[in-house]
Structures are given as C-alpha cells and as structure tokens.
Amino acid sequence: MAEKQKVIVSIEPALLDKEAAQLFLGGISATALDRLCVAKKITRRLIGRGSVRFRVSELRSYVESCPESDIPPPPNCGYGRAGKPTEEAMDSK
C-alpha cells in the first residue's frame, strides 16, 4: 500500500501583535512604534476586546518605503575584521 506523503504548508500571518511588529521593523522600541502610529505611517487594528494587531502587509509597505541609507560605516569598524579596510575592498562596495 502506498504511503501518504505529508505536506508542510507555511503560511505567513496576516496580523502581528505589538512585540512581533517591533521585531518585524528591525527591533524598534515600543515608543518608536507608537510614534509611527501617531504619525499615521502605520495603523493599529483593534481585534476583539482591546487586542491590538498590525497588518504584516502594511508593515512591509512601510519598510519598503524607507529610503536606503547612504551613511557609510565608521572608519574604525574594520568591516568585521581587524584593521582598516583596503582601498580595494572599499571600491568593490
């Protein structure tokens, strides 16, 4: 008799609680998340009695809308190794 194969389905959640939303946004603080809500950049969703959630699609859209950083790393960071990075390493970035 043929064995049935198990199917594993991975489903992304539609909503995240406050702590998960903070992590999704790069580990920002609760205050920073509240400020984004006050500035109407992200909307809170009330689910049930006092249970606040955030839409994953809205959080993703906010992250996508953020500009890329043009701030270079500090000169003494070493790019993960000891010493100053070479000019060759700097040119390849």
Buried (B, 14 or more C-beta within 10 A) or exposed (E): EEEEEEEEEEEEEEBBEBEBBBEBBEEBEEEEBEEBBEEEEBEBEEEEEEEBBBBBEBBEEBEEEEEEEEEEEEEEEEEEEEEEBEEEEEEEE
